Amino acid sequence: MDLTLSASLARPVARCTPFPWLPLTSRLVFFAAFQAAIAAGYALRGHPDAWSASAAWWPVTAFLTSLVSLALLWRGARGRGQGLRDLYFQGGEGRRLGRDVLSLLGVLGVAAPLAHLPNIVLATWLFGDPQRALDLFVRPLPVWVATAALVLFPLTVALTELPTYYAEAMPRLREAGIGSASALTLCALFHAAQHATLPLLFDARFFTWRLLMFVPFAFVVGAAIRWRPSLMPWLMGIHLLLDTSAMWLVYAASV
């Protein structure tokens, strides 16, 4: 056998880098796609403003998108000979508990205000009153839908959102030759931008509000995971609590 061929066969087969833009853009696209499907259902029933009516269903579009994200995460991990657990616990499980807790407290000290203040400042600047932005965002749903979403929405988003951007997309971008800082920047920007289609309203002020409100928060969370990957499950848990509180607003408006 030719020595060159023999040597090439002896080397491990290089793992193919999945298309890095798929996890980066998928949630933004599927939020809008599932909303369009709901709007089509309203239109077929003769609703006079089908798209506006579909916007109330953003917890459902987020849930459905998160199921797609979970499948993409599982497929990507499987292609690398891993499982979802490997994405969630990239820094090891419980090996640095004390350091992780202290690091988490430090990250939350910075991230918590950034999750709230840009929301209020932008809404006040764009609408004059933050409540006007909130009224466009929080709309009543059928009680049974709001009740189910109270559990399913925060759970599925927590399992998929941060891992999609910072455990799947960010490493894939780096493998594709994009530098560490650029990969983090892209992931943080797309992480923040996904909210512009959750829900998608053709209102420039609302779109701008949703597009920009989480940019600082996304950069802090992404940098924290890049710096200490073992924070991923902790931040997923915090994310679940934040989304539960957001979903409670929808539930309260629905009952």
C-alpha positions as CSV (number, residue, x, y, z in Angstrom):
1,M,0.0,0.0,0.0
2,D,1.2,3.5,-0.8
3,L,2.8,5.0,2.4
4,T,1.0,8.3,2.0
5,L,-2.4,6.6,1.7
6,S,-1.5,4.4,4.7
7,A,-0.6,7.3,6.8
8,S,-3.8,9.2,5.9
9,L,-5.8,6.1,6.9
10,A,-4.0,5.9,10.2
11,R,-4.9,9.4,11.2
12,P,-8.2,10.1,12.9
13,V,-10.9,11.3,10.6
14,A,-11.3,15.1,11.1
15,R,-14.7,16.0,12.4
16,C,-16.7,18.1,9.9
17,T,-17.6,21.5,11.2
18,P,-21.4,21.9,11.0
19,F,-22.6,24.9,9.0
20,P,-21.9,27.6,11.7
21,W,-24.6,30.0,10.6
22,L,-27.5,27.6,11.2
23,P,-27.5,27.7,15.0
24,L,-26.7,31.4,14.9
25,T,-29.8,32.3,12.8
26,S,-32.2,29.5,13.4
27,R,-34.1,30.9,16.3
28,L,-34.7,34.3,14.8
29,V,-36.0,32.7,11.6
30,F,-38.2,30.1,13.3
31,F,-39.8,32.6,15.7
32,A,-41.1,34.4,12.6
33,A,-41.9,31.3,10.6
34,F,-44.1,29.8,13.4
35,Q,-45.8,33.1,13.9
36,A,-46.5,33.2,10.1
37,A,-48.1,29.8,10.4
38,I,-50.3,31.0,13.2
39,A,-51.2,34.1,11.3
40,A,-52.1,32.0,8.3
41,G,-54.5,30.0,10.5
42,Y,-56.2,33.2,11.6
43,A,-56.4,34.5,8.0
44,L,-58.0,31.3,6.9
45,R,-60.7,31.8,9.5
46,G,-61.3,35.3,8.2
47,H,-59.7,37.3,11.0
48,P,-59.4,41.0,9.9
49,D,-55.9,41.5,11.4
50,A,-54.4,38.0,11.4
51,W,-50.8,39.1,11.9
52,S,-51.5,41.2,14.9
53,A,-53.6,38.4,16.4
54,S,-50.7,36.0,15.9
55,A,-48.3,38.2,17.9
56,A,-50.1,37.2,21.1
57,W,-48.9,33.6,20.6
58,W,-45.2,34.3,21.0
59,P,-44.9,32.0,24.0
60,V,-46.1,29.2,21.7
61,T,-43.8,30.2,18.8
62,A,-40.9,30.2,21.3
63,F,-41.8,26.8,22.6
64,L,-42.0,25.3,19.1
65,T,-38.8,27.0,18.1
66,S,-37.1,25.6,21.2
67,L,-38.1,22.1,20.2
68,V,-36.4,22.7,16.8
69,S,-33.4,24.1,18.6
70,L,-33.2,21.1,20.9
71,A,-33.2,18.8,17.8
72,L,-30.4,20.8,16.2
73,L,-28.4,20.8,19.4
74,W,-28.8,17.0,19.8
75,R,-27.9,16.4,16.1
76,G,-24.8,18.7,16.4
77,A,-23.7,17.0,19.6
78,R,-24.3,13.5,18.2
79,G,-22.2,14.4,15.1
80,R,-19.3,15.1,17.5
81,G,-19.8,11.9,19.5
82,Q,-21.3,13.8,22.4
83,G,-24.7,14.2,24.0
84,L,-26.7,17.2,25.2
85,R,-25.2,16.8,28.7
86,D,-21.8,17.6,27.2
87,L,-23.1,20.9,25.9
88,Y,-24.7,21.8,29.2
89,F,-21.7,20.8,31.4
90,Q,-18.7,21.8,29.3
91,G,-16.7,22.9,32.3
92,G,-17.3,19.7,34.3
93,E,-20.0,19.0,36.9
94,G,-19.5,20.3,40.4
95,R,-15.7,20.4,40.1
96,R,-15.4,24.1,40.9
97,L,-18.6,24.7,42.9
98,G,-17.2,27.4,45.2
99,R,-15.6,29.3,42.3
100,D,-18.7,28.9,40.1
101,V,-21.0,30.3,42.8
102,L,-18.7,33.3,43.4
103,S,-18.3,33.9,39.7
104,L,-22.1,33.6,39.2
105,L,-22.7,36.2,41.8
106,G,-20.3,38.5,40.1
107,V,-21.8,38.0,36.7
108,L,-25.4,38.5,38.1
109,G,-24.3,41.7,39.8
110,V,-23.5,43.1,36.3
111,A,-26.0,41.2,34.2
112,A,-29.1,41.8,36.3
113,P,-29.3,45.5,35.8
114,L,-28.5,45.1,32.1
115,A,-31.4,42.7,31.7
116,H,-33.8,45.4,33.0
117,L,-32.5,48.9,32.6
118,P,-32.1,49.0,28.8
119,N,-35.6,47.7,28.5
120,I,-37.0,50.6,30.5
121,V,-34.7,53.2,28.9
122,L,-35.4,52.2,25.4
123,A,-39.2,51.8,25.9
124,T,-39.3,55.3,27.5
125,W,-37.3,56.8,24.6
126,L,-39.3,55.1,21.9
127,F,-42.8,55.1,23.3
128,G,-42.8,57.8,26.0
129,D,-44.2,55.3,28.5
130,P,-42.8,51.8,29.0
131,Q,-46.3,50.5,29.6
132,R,-47.2,51.1,26.0
133,A,-44.4,48.8,24.9
134,L,-45.4,46.2,27.5
135,D,-49.1,46.3,26.3
136,L,-47.9,45.4,22.7
137,F,-45.9,42.6,24.1
138,V,-48.1,41.0,26.8
139,R,-51.4,40.0,25.4
140,P,-54.0,37.5,26.6
141,L,-54.1,33.9,25.4
142,P,-56.7,31.2,25.9
143,V,-56.3,30.2,29.6
144,W,-55.3,26.6,28.8
145,V,-52.6,27.8,26.5
146,A,-51.3,30.3,29.0
147,T,-51.3,27.7,31.7
148,A,-49.3,25.2,29.6
149,A,-46.9,27.9,28.4
150,L,-46.3,28.9,32.0
151,V,-44.3,25.6,32.3
152,L,-43.3,24.7,28.8
153,F,-42.1,28.1,27.6
154,P,-39.4,28.8,30.3
155,L,-38.3,25.2,30.5
156,T,-37.7,24.7,26.8
157,V,-36.1,28.1,26.3
158,A,-33.8,27.5,29.2
159,L,-32.7,24.2,27.7
160,T,-31.9,25.7,24.3
161,E,-31.3,29.4,24.1
162,L,-27.9,29.9,25.8
163,P,-26.5,26.5,24.6
164,T,-27.5,27.3,21.0
165,Y,-25.5,30.5,20.9
166,Y,-22.6,29.9,23.3
167,A,-22.1,26.1,23.3
168,E,-23.0,25.3,19.7
169,A,-22.7,28.4,17.5
170,M,-19.7,30.1,19.2
171,P,-17.3,27.1,19.0
172,R,-18.5,26.3,15.4
173,L,-17.7,29.8,14.3
174,R,-14.2,29.6,15.9
175,E,-13.6,26.2,14.1
176,A,-14.6,28.0,10.9
177,G,-11.8,30.4,11.3
178,I,-13.5,33.3,13.0
179,G,-11.6,34.8,15.9
180,S,-12.7,34.4,19.5
181,A,-13.8,38.0,20.0
182,S,-15.6,38.1,16.6
183,A,-17.4,34.8,17.4
184,L,-18.5,36.1,20.8
185,T,-19.7,39.4,19.2
186,L,-21.7,37.6,16.5
187,C,-23.3,35.2,19.0
188,A,-24.2,38.0,21.4
189,L,-25.7,40.2,18.6
190,F,-27.8,37.3,17.2
191,H,-28.8,36.3,20.8
192,A,-30.1,39.8,21.4
193,A,-31.5,40.2,17.8
194,Q,-33.7,37.0,18.0
195,H,-36.1,38.9,20.3
196,A,-37.0,41.2,17.4
197,T,-39.1,38.3,16.0
198,L,-40.6,37.3,19.3
199,P,-43.1,38.5,18.4
200,L,-42.6,40.1,15.0
201,L,-44.6,43.2,14.7
202,F,-44.3,45.6,11.8
203,D,-43.9,48.6,14.1
204,A,-40.6,50.3,13.9
205,R,-40.6,51.4,17.5
206,F,-41.5,47.9,18.8
207,F,-39.0,46.2,16.5
208,T,-36.2,48.5,17.6
209,W,-37.1,48.0,21.3
210,R,-37.0,44.2,21.0
211,L,-33.9,44.3,18.8
212,L,-31.8,46.3,21.1
213,M,-33.1,45.8,24.6
214,F,-30.9,42.7,25.4
215,V,-27.7,43.6,23.6
216,P,-25.7,44.5,26.8
217,F,-27.1,41.6,28.7
218,A,-26.2,39.1,25.9
219,F,-22.6,40.4,25.7
220,V,-22.2,39.9,29.5
221,V,-23.7,36.4,29.5
222,G,-21.8,35.3,26.4
223,A,-18.5,36.6,27.8
224,A,-19.2,34.9,31.1
225,I,-19.7,31.5,29.4
226,R,-16.7,32.0,27.2
227,W,-14.6,32.8,30.3
228,R,-16.0,30.1,32.5
229,P,-18.0,27.4,30.6
230,S,-19.0,25.7,33.8
231,L,-21.4,28.6,34.4
232,M,-23.6,27.4,31.6
233,P,-26.0,25.3,33.8
234,W,-26.2,28.0,36.4
235,L,-27.1,30.6,33.9
236,M,-29.6,28.3,32.3
237,G,-31.3,28.0,35.7
238,I,-31.4,31.8,36.0
239,H,-32.8,32.1,32.5
240,L,-35.6,29.7,33.5
241,L,-36.5,31.9,36.4
242,L,-36.5,35.1,34.3
243,D,-38.7,33.5,31.6
244,T,-41.1,32.2,34.2
245,S,-41.6,35.7,35.5
246,A,-42.1,37.0,32.0
247,M,-44.6,34.2,31.3
248,W,-46.4,35.0,34.5
249,L,-47.4,38.4,33.0
250,V,-49.0,36.6,30.1
251,Y,-50.8,34.2,32.4
252,A,-52.1,37.0,34.6
253,A,-53.4,38.8,31.5
254,S,-55.2,35.7,30.3
255,V,-57.1,34.6,33.4
